[in-house]
């Protein structure tokens, strides 16, 4: 019972701890410098598909950037609301993660 009580007290302390998250860029900078270039690279990949493992690695890293950008949009200081904003940010994470896994799978076939 004491262990359970200590667990709940610890969880409460962590939940109330101030966030160490400090935004560097504003929303416009995130969109222009991270999200738009990453999404364009993935959406238009068939225009100039990667030709070697280095290019597939770059596309994989771009997909990871897109997925993690969705997480940035959901952080407390950036989330506009808990409705459509969060839902759309989660979709960005899902799309980026799917693109990451696809690029990783193709890259591993090329290397072998």
Secondary structure as GFF3:
##gff-version 3
##sequence-region A 1 112
A	DSSP	alpha_helix	2	16	.	.	.	ID=ss1
A	DSSP	alpha_helix	27	30	.	.	.	ID=ss2
A	DSSP	pi_helix	31	35	.	.	.	ID=ss3
A	DSSP	alpha_helix	36	43	.	.	.	ID=ss4
A	DSSP	alpha_helix	53	73	.	.	.	ID=ss5
A	DSSP	alpha_helix	84	111	.	.	.	ID=ss6
###
